[in-house]
Amino acid sequence: MRYIQFMNSTLIALAEPNRLQIVELLRDGPLSVGEIAESLGLKQPQVSKHLRVLSEAGLVEVQPIANKRIYKLRPQPLKEMDSWIKSFRHVWEQRFDQLDDYLNKLQGK
């Protein structure tokens, strides 16, 4: 049950387009709130709210440096999501194989 709650909070956090764009920006490396705001054309308070949601979901971590807050991605939640998605791959492959067999049968092969 804990795993489902974790995945749910991760997916909810990423479902909002601005938060997904923040994750995309942070993929290239750590950024300050101001840099993120400038890149997205948002105001700093908006970005801070989005970063708080991402932080609560465990997707980002913050490092205070002087009066700046530098955010970076945490890889673990994304790795867990990747593992979850991969768990469906064998199901998809099996269904595609069945579809291929059916289509071949229809074509008389």
NUMILUM-212421 format. One record per atom (N, C-alpha, C): atom name; chain; residue in three letters; x negated, y, z negated. Coordinates in nm, 3 decimals. Last residue first. Example, Ala and Ser with C-alpha at 12.3 -4.5 7.8 and 13.67 -1.06 7.14 Angstrom:
! residues 2
+------+-----+------+---------+---------+---------+
: atom : mol : type :    east :   north :      up :
+------+-----+------+---------+---------+---------+
:    N :   A :  SER :  -1.285 :  -0.225 :  -0.708 :
:   CA :   A :  SER :  -1.367 :  -0.106 :  -0.714 :
:    C :   A :  SER :  -1.290 :   0.003 :  -0.787 :
:    N :   A :  ALA :  -1.319 :  -0.569 :  -0.780 :
:   CA :   A :  ALA :  -1.230 :  -0.450 :  -0.780 :
:    C :   A :  ALA :  -1.320 :  -0.330 :  -0.780 :
+------+-----+------+---------+---------+---------+
***
This chain:
! residues 109
+------+-----+------+---------+---------+---------+
: atom : mol : type :    east :   north :      up :
+------+-----+------+---------+---------+---------+
:    N :   A :  LYS :   0.134 :  -1.676 :   4.321 :
:   CA :   A :  LYS :  -0.006 :  -1.718 :   4.312 :
:    C :   A :  LYS :  -0.021 :  -1.832 :   4.215 :
:    N :   A :  GLY :   0.378 :  -1.554 :   4.361 :
:   CA :   A :  GLY :   0.356 :  -1.690 :   4.412 :
:    C :   A :  GLY :   0.215 :  -1.738 :   4.408 :
:    N :   A :  GLN :   0.440 :  -1.325 :   4.243 :
:   CA :   A :  GLN :   0.380 :  -1.313 :   4.376 :
:    C :   A :  GLN :   0.349 :  -1.450 :   4.435 :
:    N :   A :  LEU :   0.525 :  -1.413 :   3.997 :
:   CA :   A :  LEU :   0.621 :  -1.350 :   4.086 :
:    C :   A :  LEU :   0.570 :  -1.343 :   4.230 :
:    N :   A :  LYS :   0.279 :  -1.496 :   3.892 :
:   CA :   A :  LYS :   0.383 :  -1.595 :   3.915 :
:    C :   A :  LYS :   0.488 :  -1.541 :   4.013 :
:    N :   A :  ASN :   0.153 :  -1.250 :   3.863 :
:   CA :   A :  ASN :   0.096 :  -1.351 :   3.955 :
:    C :   A :  ASN :   0.200 :  -1.457 :   3.990 :
:    N :   A :  LEU :   0.318 :  -1.142 :   3.666 :
:   CA :   A :  LEU :   0.312 :  -1.079 :   3.798 :
:    C :   A :  LEU :   0.255 :  -1.175 :   3.902 :
:    N :   A :  TYR :   0.262 :  -1.319 :   3.453 :
:   CA :   A :  TYR :   0.398 :  -1.305 :   3.505 :
:    C :   A :  TYR :   0.398 :  -1.246 :   3.645 :
:    N :   A :  ASP :  -0.011 :  -1.271 :   3.412 :
:   CA :   A :  ASP :   0.036 :  -1.405 :   3.447 :
:    C :   A :  ASP :   0.175 :  -1.399 :   3.509 :
:    N :   A :  ASP :   0.004 :  -0.999 :   3.338 :
:   CA :   A :  ASP :  -0.072 :  -1.039 :   3.456 :
:    C :   A :  ASP :  -0.027 :  -1.177 :   3.504 :
:    N :   A :  LEU :   0.148 :  -1.022 :   3.101 :
:   CA :   A :  LEU :   0.204 :  -0.947 :   3.213 :
:    C :   A :  LEU :   0.135 :  -0.986 :   3.343 :
:    N :   A :  GLN :  -0.039 :  -1.164 :   2.948 :
:   CA :   A :  GLN :   0.093 :  -1.223 :   2.977 :
:    C :   A :  GLN :   0.160 :  -1.154 :   3.095 :
:    N :   A :  ASP :  -0.243 :  -0.973 :   2.939 :
:   CA :   A :  ASP :  -0.268 :  -1.103 :   3.002 :
:    C :   A :  ASP :  -0.136 :  -1.171 :   3.038 :
:    N :   A :  PHE :  -0.110 :  -0.776 :   2.795 :
:   CA :   A :  PHE :  -0.151 :  -0.747 :   2.932 :
:    C :   A :  PHE :  -0.181 :  -0.877 :   3.007 :
:    N :   A :  ARG :  -0.084 :  -0.910 :   2.551 :
:   CA :   A :  ARG :   0.036 :  -0.872 :   2.627 :
:    C :   A :  ARG :   0.003 :  -0.838 :   2.771 :
:    N :   A :  GLN :  -0.352 :  -0.936 :   2.478 :
:   CA :   A :  GLN :  -0.270 :  -1.056 :   2.496 :
:    C :   A :  GLN :  -0.145 :  -1.023 :   2.580 :
:    N :   A :  GLU :  -0.424 :  -0.667 :   2.452 :
:   CA :   A :  GLU :  -0.490 :  -0.751 :   2.552 :
:    C :   A :  GLU :  -0.408 :  -0.876 :   2.582 :
:    N :   A :  TRP :  -0.261 :  -0.590 :   2.236 :
:   CA :   A :  TRP :  -0.245 :  -0.527 :   2.368 :
:    C :   A :  TRP :  -0.305 :  -0.615 :   2.476 :
:    N :   A :  VAL :  -0.368 :  -0.755 :   2.036 :
:   CA :   A :  VAL :  -0.227 :  -0.765 :   2.071 :
:    C :   A :  VAL :  -0.203 :  -0.708 :   2.210 :
:    N :   A :  HIS :  -0.630 :  -0.665 :   2.022 :
:   CA :   A :  HIS :  -0.605 :  -0.803 :   2.065 :
:    C :   A :  HIS :  -0.459 :  -0.823 :   2.103 :
:    N :   A :  ARG :  -0.591 :  -0.397 :   1.929 :
:   CA :   A :  ARG :  -0.646 :  -0.425 :   2.062 :
:    C :   A :  ARG :  -0.615 :  -0.566 :   2.109 :
:    N :   A :  PHE :  -0.521 :  -0.345 :   1.673 :
:   CA :   A :  PHE :  -0.412 :  -0.365 :   1.768 :
:    C :   A :  PHE :  -0.462 :  -0.409 :   1.905 :
:    N :   A :  SER :  -0.754 :  -0.294 :   1.544 :
:   CA :   A :  SER :  -0.680 :  -0.413 :   1.501 :
:    C :   A :  SER :  -0.563 :  -0.443 :   1.594 :
:    N :   A :  LYS :  -0.836 :  -0.048 :   1.639 :
:   CA :   A :  LYS :  -0.897 :  -0.167 :   1.699 :
:    C :   A :  LYS :  -0.820 :  -0.293 :   1.661 :
:    N :   A :  ILE :  -0.695 :   0.114 :   1.460 :
:   CA :   A :  ILE :  -0.656 :   0.112 :   1.602 :
:    C :   A :  ILE :  -0.712 :  -0.013 :   1.670 :
:    N :   A :  TRP :  -0.842 :   0.060 :   1.227 :
:   CA :   A :  TRP :  -0.699 :   0.031 :   1.231 :
:    C :   A :  TRP :  -0.652 :   0.021 :   1.376 :
:    N :   A :  SER :  -1.094 :   0.156 :   1.298 :
:   CA :   A :  SER :  -1.076 :   0.013 :   1.266 :
:    C :   A :  SER :  -0.929 :  -0.027 :   1.275 :
:    N :   A :  ASP :  -1.031 :   0.428 :   1.324 :
:   CA :   A :  ASP :  -1.081 :   0.353 :   1.439 :
:    C :   A :  ASP :  -1.063 :   0.203 :   1.417 :
:    N :   A :  MET :  -0.968 :   0.487 :   1.060 :
:   CA :   A :  MET :  -0.865 :   0.499 :   1.162 :
:    C :   A :  MET :  -0.905 :   0.420 :   1.287 :
:    N :   A :  GLU :  -1.219 :   0.451 :   0.945 :
:   CA :   A :  GLU :  -1.108 :   0.364 :   0.904 :
:    C :   A :  GLU :  -0.994 :   0.369 :   1.004 :
:    N :   A :  LYS :  -1.358 :   0.656 :   1.072 :
:   CA :   A :  LYS :  -1.400 :   0.517 :   1.094 :
:    C :   A :  LYS :  -1.288 :   0.420 :   1.056 :
:    N :   A :  LEU :  -1.223 :   0.872 :   0.963 :
:   CA :   A :  LEU :  -1.215 :   0.850 :   1.108 :
:    C :   A :  LEU :  -1.259 :   0.708 :   1.144 :
:    N :   A :  PRO :  -1.294 :   0.853 :   0.692 :
:   CA :   A :  PRO :  -1.153 :   0.840 :   0.733 :
:    C :   A :  PRO :  -1.138 :   0.813 :   0.883 :
:    N :   A :  GLN :  -1.590 :   0.879 :   0.718 :
:   CA :   A :  GLN :  -1.522 :   0.758 :   0.670 :
:    C :   A :  GLN :  -1.375 :   0.749 :   0.710 :
:    N :   A :  PRO :  -1.701 :   1.128 :   0.795 :
:   CA :   A :  PRO :  -1.682 :   1.022 :   0.894 :
:    C :   A :  PRO :  -1.595 :   0.906 :   0.847 :
:    N :   A :  ARG :  -1.593 :   1.446 :   0.746 :
:   CA :   A :  ARG :  -1.629 :   1.326 :   0.671 :
:    C :   A :  ARG :  -1.602 :   1.208 :   0.765 :
:    N :   A :  LEU :  -1.712 :   1.748 :   0.896 :
:   CA :   A :  LEU :  -1.630 :   1.626 :   0.899 :
:    C :   A :  LEU :  -1.684 :   1.521 :   0.804 :
:    N :   A :  LYS :  -1.757 :   2.050 :   0.707 :
:   CA :   A :  LYS :  -1.804 :   1.947 :   0.799 :
:    C :   A :  LYS :  -1.712 :   1.827 :   0.790 :
:    N :   A :  TYR :  -1.776 :   2.398 :   0.635 :
:   CA :   A :  TYR :  -1.699 :   2.273 :   0.642 :
:    C :   A :  TYR :  -1.764 :   2.179 :   0.743 :
:    N :   A :  ILE :  -1.886 :   2.635 :   0.410 :
:   CA :   A :  ILE :  -1.922 :   2.562 :   0.532 :
:    C :   A :  ILE :  -1.850 :   2.427 :   0.528 :
:    N :   A :  ARG :  -1.813 :   2.942 :   0.295 :
:   CA :   A :  ARG :  -1.773 :   2.802 :   0.278 :
:    C :   A :  ARG :  -1.799 :   2.734 :   0.413 :
:    N :   A :  LYS :  -2.008 :   3.210 :   0.157 :
:   CA :   A :  LYS :  -1.947 :   3.136 :   0.269 :
:    C :   A :  LYS :  -1.907 :   2.996 :   0.225 :
:    N :   A :  ASN :  -2.159 :   3.340 :  -0.029 :
:   CA :   A :  ASN :  -2.016 :   3.371 :  -0.026 :
:    C :   A :  ASN :  -1.943 :   3.303 :   0.090 :
:    N :   A :  ALA :  -2.373 :   3.073 :  -0.075 :
:   CA :   A :  ALA :  -2.353 :   3.215 :  -0.108 :
:    C :   A :  ALA :  -2.203 :   3.244 :  -0.108 :
:    N :   A :  ILE :  -2.209 :   2.810 :   0.035 :
:   CA :   A :  ILE :  -2.342 :   2.869 :   0.050 :
:    C :   A :  ILE :  -2.323 :   3.020 :   0.036 :
:    N :   A :  PRO :  -2.028 :   2.519 :  -0.040 :
:   CA :   A :  PRO :  -2.040 :   2.663 :  -0.058 :
:    C :   A :  PRO :  -2.186 :   2.707 :  -0.046 :
:    N :   A :  GLN :  -1.908 :   2.287 :   0.167 :
:   CA :   A :  GLN :  -2.031 :   2.317 :   0.097 :
:    C :   A :  GLN :  -2.039 :   2.469 :   0.084 :
:    N :   A :  VAL :  -1.645 :   2.051 :   0.199 :
:   CA :   A :  VAL :  -1.690 :   2.189 :   0.199 :
:    C :   A :  VAL :  -1.820 :   2.200 :   0.118 :
:    N :   A :  GLU :  -1.521 :   1.806 :   0.427 :
:   CA :   A :  GLU :  -1.576 :   1.844 :   0.297 :
:    C :   A :  GLU :  -1.637 :   1.982 :   0.310 :
:    N :   A :  VAL :  -1.239 :   1.642 :   0.578 :
:   CA :   A :  VAL :  -1.349 :   1.739 :   0.578 :
:    C :   A :  VAL :  -1.400 :   1.756 :   0.435 :
:    N :   A :  LEU :  -1.057 :   1.439 :   0.527 :
:   CA :   A :  LEU :  -1.118 :   1.448 :   0.660 :
:    C :   A :  LEU :  -1.236 :   1.544 :   0.668 :
:    N :   A :  GLY :  -0.901 :   1.408 :   0.303 :
:   CA :   A :  GLY :  -1.034 :   1.347 :   0.304 :
:    C :   A :  GLY :  -1.108 :   1.358 :   0.435 :
:    N :   A :  ALA :  -0.672 :   1.541 :   0.270 :
:   CA :   A :  ALA :  -0.660 :   1.414 :   0.342 :
:    C :   A :  ALA :  -0.795 :   1.343 :   0.350 :
:    N :   A :  GLU :  -0.773 :   1.771 :   0.158 :
:   CA :   A :  GLU :  -0.690 :   1.682 :   0.074 :
:    C :   A :  GLU :  -0.671 :   1.546 :   0.139 :
:    N :   A :  SER :  -0.894 :   1.876 :   0.390 :
:   CA :   A :  SER :  -0.975 :   1.836 :   0.276 :
:    C :   A :  SER :  -0.899 :   1.740 :   0.185 :
:    N :   A :  LEU :  -0.673 :   1.937 :   0.547 :
:   CA :   A :  LEU :  -0.773 :   1.841 :   0.596 :
:    C :   A :  LEU :  -0.861 :   1.790 :   0.483 :
:    N :   A :  VAL :  -0.557 :   2.130 :   0.378 :
:   CA :   A :  VAL :  -0.484 :   2.007 :   0.412 :
:    C :   A :  VAL :  -0.581 :   1.899 :   0.460 :
:    N :   A :  ARG :  -0.761 :   2.322 :   0.382 :
:   CA :   A :  ARG :  -0.721 :   2.261 :   0.255 :
:    C :   A :  ARG :  -0.647 :   2.130 :   0.280 :
:    N :   A :  LEU :  -0.763 :   2.395 :   0.649 :
:   CA :   A :  LEU :  -0.880 :   2.325 :   0.595 :
:    C :   A :  LEU :  -0.846 :   2.259 :   0.461 :
:    N :   A :  HIS :  -0.520 :   2.532 :   0.662 :
:   CA :   A :  HIS :  -0.538 :   2.409 :   0.740 :
:    C :   A :  HIS :  -0.656 :   2.327 :   0.686 :
:    N :   A :  LYS :  -0.583 :   2.747 :   0.492 :
:   CA :   A :  LYS :  -0.472 :   2.656 :   0.459 :
:    C :   A :  LYS :  -0.486 :   2.524 :   0.534 :
:    N :   A :  SER :  -0.792 :   2.865 :   0.636 :
:   CA :   A :  SER :  -0.817 :   2.812 :   0.501 :
:    C :   A :  SER :  -0.707 :   2.715 :   0.459 :
:    N :   A :  VAL :  -0.657 :   2.951 :   0.862 :
:   CA :   A :  VAL :  -0.759 :   2.847 :   0.876 :
:    C :   A :  VAL :  -0.786 :   2.783 :   0.740 :
:    N :   A :  GLN :  -0.498 :   3.152 :   0.747 :
:   CA :   A :  GLN :  -0.436 :   3.038 :   0.816 :
:    C :   A :  GLN :  -0.534 :   2.921 :   0.824 :
:    N :   A :  PRO :  -0.695 :   3.332 :   0.650 :
:   CA :   A :  PRO :  -0.605 :   3.262 :   0.556 :
:    C :   A :  PRO :  -0.535 :   3.141 :   0.618 :
:    N :   A :  GLN :  -0.822 :   3.413 :   0.901 :
:   CA :   A :  GLN :  -0.891 :   3.330 :   0.802 :
:    C :   A :  GLN :  -0.797 :   3.263 :   0.702 :
:    N :   A :  LYS :  -0.620 :   3.374 :   1.195 :
:   CA :   A :  LYS :  -0.666 :   3.453 :   1.081 :
:    C :   A :  LYS :  -0.726 :   3.360 :   0.977 :
:    N :   A :  LEU :  -0.736 :   3.245 :   1.513 :
:   CA :   A :  LEU :  -0.646 :   3.247 :   1.398 :
:    C :   A :  LEU :  -0.704 :   3.338 :   1.290 :
:    N :   A :  GLY :  -0.890 :   3.174 :   1.731 :
:   CA :   A :  GLY :  -0.807 :   3.293 :   1.740 :
:    C :   A :  GLY :  -0.704 :   3.300 :   1.629 :
:    N :   A :  LEU :  -1.067 :   2.969 :   1.717 :
:   CA :   A :  LEU :  -0.927 :   2.934 :   1.742 :
:    C :   A :  LEU :  -0.837 :   3.056 :   1.758 :
:    N :   A :  SER :  -1.311 :   3.098 :   1.667 :
:   CA :   A :  SER :  -1.299 :   3.004 :   1.780 :
:    C :   A :  SER :  -1.155 :   2.975 :   1.817 :
:    N :   A :  GLU :  -1.250 :   3.242 :   1.432 :
:   CA :   A :  GLU :  -1.285 :   3.312 :   1.556 :
:    C :   A :  GLU :  -1.267 :   3.221 :   1.678 :
:    N :   A :  ALA :  -1.208 :   3.032 :   1.251 :
:   CA :   A :  ALA :  -1.102 :   3.129 :   1.279 :
:    C :   A :  ALA :  -1.128 :   3.201 :   1.411 :
:    N :   A :  ILE :  -1.462 :   2.915 :   1.250 :
:   CA :   A :  ILE :  -1.346 :   2.837 :   1.296 :
:    C :   A :  ILE :  -1.233 :   2.933 :   1.336 :
:    N :   A :  GLU :  -1.612 :   3.122 :   1.143 :
:   CA :   A :  GLU :  -1.644 :   3.071 :   1.277 :
:    C :   A :  GLU :  -1.527 :   2.992 :   1.335 :
:    N :   A :  GLY :  -1.491 :   3.147 :   0.889 :
:   CA :   A :  GLY :  -1.489 :   3.257 :   0.985 :
:    C :   A :  GLY :  -1.517 :   3.211 :   1.128 :
:    N :   A :  VAL :  -1.557 :   2.904 :   0.771 :
:   CA :   A :  VAL :  -1.416 :   2.937 :   0.794 :
:    C :   A :  VAL :  -1.406 :   3.047 :   0.900 :
:    N :   A :  SER :  -1.843 :   2.761 :   0.942 :
:   CA :   A :  SER :  -1.780 :   2.838 :   0.835 :
:    C :   A :  SER :  -1.634 :   2.863 :   0.871 :
:    N :   A :  LEU :  -1.922 :   2.423 :   1.037 :
:   CA :   A :  LEU :  -1.887 :   2.561 :   1.068 :
:    C :   A :  LEU :  -1.830 :   2.630 :   0.945 :
:    N :   A :  PRO :  -2.116 :   2.137 :   1.145 :
:   CA :   A :  PRO :  -2.053 :   2.220 :   1.042 :
:    C :   A :  PRO :  -2.031 :   2.364 :   1.088 :
:    N :   A :  GLY :  -2.045 :   1.988 :   1.472 :
:   CA :   A :  GLY :  -2.129 :   2.026 :   1.359 :
:    C :   A :  GLY :  -2.056 :   2.116 :   1.262 :
:    N :   A :  ASP :  -1.874 :   1.888 :   1.658 :
:   CA :   A :  ASP :  -2.004 :   1.934 :   1.706 :
:    C :   A :  ASP :  -2.096 :   1.980 :   1.594 :
:    N :   A :  ARG :  -1.647 :   1.841 :   1.512 :
:   CA :   A :  ARG :  -1.716 :   1.725 :   1.570 :
:    C :   A :  ARG :  -1.857 :   1.763 :   1.614 :
:    N :   A :  LEU :  -1.528 :   2.076 :   1.455 :
:   CA :   A :  LEU :  -1.624 :   2.025 :   1.357 :
:    C :   A :  LEU :  -1.698 :   1.901 :   1.407 :
:    N :   A :  LEU :  -1.349 :   2.098 :   1.670 :
:   CA :   A :  LEU :  -1.460 :   2.193 :   1.655 :
:    C :   A :  LEU :  -1.569 :   2.137 :   1.565 :
:    N :   A :  GLU :  -1.173 :   1.885 :   1.610 :
:   CA :   A :  GLU :  -1.250 :   1.885 :   1.736 :
:    C :   A :  GLU :  -1.369 :   1.980 :   1.727 :
:    N :   A :  VAL :  -1.068 :   1.980 :   1.371 :
:   CA :   A :  VAL :  -1.147 :   1.856 :   1.370 :
:    C :   A :  VAL :  -1.232 :   1.847 :   1.497 :
:    N :   A :  ILE :  -0.932 :   2.200 :   1.477 :
:   CA :   A :  ILE :  -1.040 :   2.220 :   1.379 :
:    C :   A :  ILE :  -1.129 :   2.097 :   1.374 :
:    N :   A :  GLN :  -0.742 :   2.072 :   1.634 :
:   CA :   A :  GLN :  -0.844 :   2.155 :   1.699 :
:    C :   A :  GLN :  -0.961 :   2.182 :   1.605 :
:    N :   A :  LEU :  -0.592 :   1.957 :   1.431 :
:   CA :   A :  LEU :  -0.661 :   1.869 :   1.526 :
:    C :   A :  LEU :  -0.770 :   1.947 :   1.599 :
:    N :   A :  ARG :  -0.491 :   2.190 :   1.319 :
:   CA :   A :  ARG :  -0.580 :   2.105 :   1.240 :
:    C :   A :  ARG :  -0.658 :   2.009 :   1.330 :
:    N :   A :  ASN :  -0.330 :   2.281 :   1.528 :
:   CA :   A :  ASN :  -0.444 :   2.362 :   1.483 :
:    C :   A :  ASN :  -0.543 :   2.280 :   1.401 :
:    N :   A :  PRO :  -0.133 :   2.066 :   1.553 :
:   CA :   A :  PRO :  -0.229 :   2.099 :   1.659 :
:    C :   A :  PRO :  -0.350 :   2.183 :   1.615 :
:    N :   A :  GLU :  -0.082 :   1.814 :   1.319 :
:   CA :   A :  GLU :  -0.064 :   1.958 :   1.343 :
:    C :   A :  GLU :  -0.171 :   2.003 :   1.442 :
:    N :   A :  ALA :  -0.168 :   1.556 :   1.282 :
:   CA :   A :  ALA :  -0.054 :   1.579 :   1.371 :
:    C :   A :  ALA :  -0.033 :   1.727 :   1.404 :
:    N :   A :  LEU :  -0.362 :   1.525 :   1.091 :
:   CA :   A :  LEU :  -0.406 :   1.542 :   1.230 :
:    C :   A :  LEU :  -0.292 :   1.574 :   1.327 :
:    N :   A :  ALA :  -0.207 :   1.490 :   0.860 :
:   CA :   A :  ALA :  -0.302 :   1.601 :   0.869 :
:    C :   A :  ALA :  -0.342 :   1.629 :   1.013 :
:    N :   A :  ILE :  -0.074 :   1.253 :   0.926 :
:   CA :   A :  ILE :   0.003 :   1.376 :   0.906 :
:    C :   A :  ILE :  -0.089 :   1.498 :   0.919 :
:    N :   A :  LEU :  -0.291 :   1.076 :   0.933 :
:   CA :   A :  LEU :  -0.215 :   1.102 :   1.055 :
:    C :   A :  LEU :  -0.131 :   1.229 :   1.042 :
:    N :   A :  THR :  -0.372 :   1.086 :   0.662 :
:   CA :   A :  THR :  -0.465 :   1.118 :   0.771 :
:    C :   A :  THR :  -0.389 :   1.156 :   0.897 :
:    N :   A :  SER :  -0.147 :   0.997 :   0.527 :
:   CA :   A :  SER :  -0.196 :   1.133 :   0.501 :
:    C :   A :  SER :  -0.293 :   1.177 :   0.611 :
:    N :   A :  ASN :  -0.130 :   0.736 :   0.638 :
:   CA :   A :  ASN :  -0.021 :   0.830 :   0.653 :
:    C :   A :  ASN :  -0.069 :   0.973 :   0.632 :
:    N :   A :  MET :  -0.364 :   0.616 :   0.551 :
:   CA :   A :  MET :  -0.344 :   0.636 :   0.695 :
:    C :   A :  MET :  -0.234 :   0.740 :   0.719 :
:    N :   A :  PHE :  -0.309 :   0.618 :   0.272 :
:   CA :   A :  PHE :  -0.427 :   0.685 :   0.326 :
:    C :   A :  PHE :  -0.408 :   0.716 :   0.474 :
:    N :   A :  GLN :  -0.080 :   0.461 :   0.261 :
:   CA :   A :  GLN :  -0.073 :   0.600 :   0.217 :
:    C :   A :  GLN :  -0.190 :   0.680 :   0.272 :
:    N :   A :  ILE :  -0.192 :   0.220 :   0.350 :
:   CA :   A :  ILE :  -0.085 :   0.282 :   0.428 :
:    C :   A :  ILE :  -0.071 :   0.429 :   0.389 :
:    N :   A :  TYR :  -0.370 :   0.169 :   0.142 :
:   CA :   A :  TYR :  -0.422 :   0.188 :   0.277 :
:    C :   A :  TYR :  -0.318 :   0.259 :   0.364 :
:    N :   A :  ARG :  -0.197 :   0.123 :  -0.071 :
:   CA :   A :  ARG :  -0.286 :   0.240 :  -0.075 :
:    C :   A :  ARG :  -0.339 :   0.273 :   0.064 :
:    N :   A :  MET :  -0.082 :  -0.119 :   0.000 :
:   CA :   A :  MET :   0.000 :   0.000 :   0.000 :
:    C :   A :  MET :  -0.087 :   0.127 :   0.000 :
+------+-----+------+---------+---------+---------+
***
